[in-house]
Structure formats: structure tokens, C-alpha cells
Amino acid sequence: MIHLRFCLLLIASAAACGRGDVPPDHTASPTTYPTEVIEVAEVGFATPESVLHDTVADVYLVSNISGAPVAKDDDGFISRLSPEGQVEQLKWIDGTTANVTLHAPKGLIIRGDTLYVADIDCVRRFVRTTGAPAGEICFPGATFLNDLGMDGNGSLYVTDSGLNADFTSSGTDALWLFTPDGQTSQLQKGDSLGHPNGIAFNDEGGFVVTFGTGEIYQFGPDNIRRTVLPGAPARQLDGIVFTRDGGYLFSSWGDRAVHHVDAQGATSRLLEDVESPADIGYDAKRNRVLVPLFAPNKVVIKQIPPAEG
């Protein structure tokens, strides 16, 4: 069943990140605005972890773990959701199908006509137009491949959050670089990565949010990390996406919120009181954030208000 509702949400200033090393502005007055929220629930989602807008097909893809996040049970699946919130195909790519391997799919990214899916210790490839399997790239020693990113040159990256099924540390925290033909290299590794989760790129480089330490850091061509938001473990950050206005959004399990940072560094809460907001997606065409709710088995589609002034 799809619940479509219109509501007024209060945006309060929140712990979020400013541009560069400038601390976020916590003094801005709260702002209210009318927006549309679409909740897609009770449709068969099973631990939805990531949402991606396929801009060519104009459809939202939803990865469903369907079980433990590290269980190699081959029952994960990917759904197709229309921008109106209608499920076009619940199990478009289905791990239970004989020729498909998909255990616990998490982060998604499209490069050309290939869909890449992070899945425990491998990145699975599928044909974007049909969902047919197109090979895999595996990462020796990885335990919790989580999110995928692509830089301006088309190079692909994947985070290993280094977690067990109960979210304790497995000790494999890493940031990997890989090529479409399967060549892999480990850019960074170790506990200092803070259980890296979401990853996204803009012209300044790659930005990573961490689940363990609750921080945001940037890395550039020199592979040196720079702190954007200092850590606070209770935040449990998950997803990050850049928006068409030059700002970005990130999700926090600890805050039960999706935060918005505009191009000037002003921060606000775009969504509040949402349980386990995971790897968020972004629809630039409609200026929407796409929020999978890990535990409630929902997807929330939220319009981003226009910049003021």
C-alpha cells in the first residue's frame, strides 16, 4: 500500500557540516515550508538499503538486503519504483533466480549502461536496461562493501564499512578503487576510517560519511583526508548525495534525520523522526531526496524546497 501525504515539516538547525573547514552554522532560525512527502510502504520491501535514480529510464532502483547484511543467502533483490511512488517491479533483479547471484545488495551506481551493486565482498554488474547479470568484481578480505561512488573521470570507488552482522567491527575498514574491467586497488584501510559508509563526489573530490565515528571527511587526488564534519559516534551517518544547487544531503541513524547543507553552508533538517535512514539517493530532475528506511521497510520521497533569497 502506498501512503501519499502532504505535510508541513519544520526545518531546525542541526549538527551538520559547512563547506571546507568552516564549522556549521547552528544559529540560523528554523524555517517552515510546505512540501510533498511520498511514503511507499507495505509493498514487499525487505530491508531497503539504497535508492538510486536511473536518469535514463526515469525510475528509482531500490536495493533490498532481505536478511542479514552479511549473509550469503542469495535472496537479495532490486526493485523498480516509479517517481510517483508506484512499484513497477518488486523483484526486477532477484537473487533467488537461477542465473543471478545477489546476497545482501547495498550501494548502487550506474556507469554507462551497467548497474553496479555492492554485495558483501563483491560488486555485481547488471545490464541497466534489462537487469541481466554482467559479471562481478570481488575484493579479497572485504566483509561489508557498502556504498559506491564515481569521480569526474569515471573511476569507481567502493567503501568497506568493516562491520559484522550485529554492526560490531570486523576490522576490514577500507576504501577501494576499481575499474570496470575488474582491476582493484586499496586506497586506504584501517580503523581510522571510522567504518566508512556513504561516498559521493563533486568537483572538490570524494566525500565519505562514517557509521562508526559519525564524521564526514574529504579525500582528493593526493588521497589525503580532510575533516569536513568532526566525529560524533552517536550520529551513525549512512548516506551522502550532492544536490543541483551546490549543496549536499546526508542521513543519520542517530539523529533520525536527513540533513541538508546548502551551497553557502547553512544547515537544516530536511526530514526528522525517521527510523534508520540509510543510503539516500537524489533525483536532480525533480530536486528530491530518496530515503530508504532500513528497519521499517519503507522508501520516503521528499521534495527539497527552493533556496530562499
N, C-alpha and C positions, 0 to 999 in steps of 0.2 A: 504494500500500500504506500502511496506517495502522499506525504503531507506537504501541501503548499500553503505557506502562511506569509502574511505581511506584518511587519512589526517595526516599532521604533526601538533602536538599540542605543544605549549610552556608551559613548567612547570616553574612557577615562585615561588619563595619562598613566603610563605603565613603565615598568622596568624593561627597557628595550635599548636599541643601540643607535648611536648617532653616526654620522659619516666620519671616517678616519678615526683618529684617537680622541675625538671630542666626546665627552660624556653625554648621555642622552638628556634631553630637557624634560624634567619631571614637574615643571611649574605651569605648563600650559593648562588653560581652563578646559574642563570637559565640554564636549560638543555633542549634540544630538542631531540626528538626521534620519529621514525616512528611507528605508531600503527594503528590497525584496530578499527574502530568505527562502530557499527551497530545501526541504529536508526529504531525502529519499531513504525510506526505512521499510522494514518488513518486506523486503523484496528477495531475500535469499543471500545477501552479502554475508560473508563468513570471515571475520577479522580483516576488514578492508584496511590496507596499509598505505597505498599510494594512489593518487589520481593524476592523470596526465591528459592534457588536451591535444588530441591529434588534429592539428590545424588544417590538414588537407581534407580529411573526411569530416571534419567538424563534429567530432564525437569525443566523449570523455571515456578514457580507459581506466578501469579500477582493478588494482591487484588485490586478490583475496588470499590470505595465508591459509585459511581453512585448516586450523590445527595449531600445533606448537610452532613457534617461529624458527626453530632449528631442526624440526623433524623431517627426515627424508621419506615422506609418506606418499609422495606423488599424487596429492589430491588438491593442490593449489589451483586457482583459476583466475582468469582475467575477464572482466565484464565490460560490455559496451553500454554507455549511458548517453542519452541524447541531452543536448543543452537545456531542454525543457524538463529534464528530470525523469524521463521515461527509460526503463531498462529495455534496450533493443535486443540484447542477448546476454543472459546471465553468465553463461559459461562459453564465451566466444573462444577462448583458449582454455582447454581443460586437461589438467594433469592426469585424469583417470582415462583419457583416450589412449589407445594402444601406442600410437607413434609420438606421443608428447610426454616430455619429462618436465614437470613443474611441481616442486615440493612446497615451498613457502615463499611465493613471489613478493617482493617488496618494491624497491625503486624502479621506475620506468623512464626510458628516454627513447626518442626516435631520431635516427640519423639516416637521412635519405628515405629509402623505403624499407628500412629494417627497424624493428622494435627490439630494444634491449631490455632484459628483465633481470634484476639482481635476485639470486636464488641460493642462499646459504653460502656455497663455496664456488659457484659458477655464475656466469652471466649467460642467460639463454637468449638466443636470437630467433625472431619470428618475422615472417613477411608481414609488413604493415597492412597490406590490403586484404589479405586472406587469413592471417593468423597461423599459417603453416609453419612448422619448425624449420629453422635455417641454421642449425648448429649451436655451438656453445663455446665459451671461453672459460676455463677453470683456473682457479687461483690456489696453488698449493698452500695448505696451512690455514686458509681462511675459515672462519666459523660463523660469521654473521654479516655477509655482504648486504648492504642496506640501501644506499641511495646512489644514483648515477648522475653525472654531470658532463657537460661538453663545453670546451672552451671555444674561443673565436676562430681557432684554426681547425676545428672539427675533431680534436683529440678527445678521447673519452676517459672518464675517471669513475672510480667506484670506491665507496667507503666500506671498511670492515669495522663494525662497531665493537667487535671483540666481546660479545655477550653470549651467555648461556640462555637456555630456555626460561630460567627464572630471573633473567636480567642481572645476574652476577657476572663478574668478569671472567672471560675465557683467555685473556692475555694476548689476543691477536689484533689489537687495535692497529689499523693501517689505512693508508691512502694509496691506492693503486692507480697507475696509468696503463691503459691498454689500447691496442689498435684493433680495427675491425677484423684484421686477419689473424688475431689471436696472440700477438706479441704482448707480454706483460712485463711491467717493472714496478717495484715498490718504491714510491716516492718518500714516504715517511712511515714510521712504525713506532710502537711503544705506548706505555701508559700515559705519557704526557699529552697524547692526542685526545684524551678525555672521553673515550667512546664516541668517535665521530659518527654523526648520523646524516643529516641533510647536507647536500652540497649544491651550489649554484654558481654560475659565472656571470660577470659583467665585464666591462672594458678594463676594470681595475684588477681582474684576476678571479681566483676562486674563493668562495666564502663557505665556511663549514660551521654548522651548529652541532653542539655536542649534547649527548643524552646524559653522560655521567657527570661532567663538570659544569654544565649549563652555561657555556660560553660561546661566543662567536669569534672566529679568527679568519684572517685572510692569508692566502699564500699566492705569490706571484711567480713570474718566470724564474726567479732565483731560488724558489722553493723555501723561502724564509717566511716563517709565520709572524703575523702581526695581529695583536689583540684588537678586536673591534668592540666587543662587549665582555668585560671581565666575568669570570666564572661565579656561579651560584648554584651548587649542585641540586638544590630543590627545584630548580626550573625544569630540568629534564626536557631540553629542546629537541625537536624532531625534524621538522621540515623548513626549508627556506626557498623562496622564489623572488625574482626581481619583477617589478611592475613597469608598465609602459611610461609612467611618469618619472622614472629615475629612482624610485624608492624600492622598498622591498618589504616582504612579509615573512614572519616566522611563527612557528607553532610551539607551544609549551604545554607539556602534560602537567607540570607542577602548578602553573598559573591557570590551567584550564582555559586557555585563551589563544587566539591568533592575534599577534601584534602587527601593527602597520608602522613603518618608518618611511616618511615621505622624503622627497629629494633634498629638503632643507634640514633633515634630521629630526623633525618633530615626530614624536611617538604617540600612539594611541592604541587602544584595544579595538580591533575590528569585530571580533567575536569574543563573548565572555561566557563562562559557565558551560563549557563544552568538555565532555569527558574524553580523555586520551586522543587529542587531535594529532594525527600522525603526519605522513609525508604529503604536505599540501601541494596542490597544483595551481596553475594560473591560466585563465582564458583571457588573452590580451585583446581579442576581438570585442568582447563584452565587458572587459575590465572586472572580472570576477575571480574570487578565490574559491578553490575546490578543496573541501576539507573532509578527508576520511576519518571517521571516528572509530578507532581501533576496537574498543570493547563494546560499544552499543550497536555495532554493525550498521552504521548509517553513513551516508555522504551528505554533507551540507554544502550548498552552493550559495555564495554570498556576494552581492554586488558591492564593489568598492566605491565609496562616494567620491564625487569630483573634488579636486583640490579647491580650497577656498581662496578667495582673493583674486 
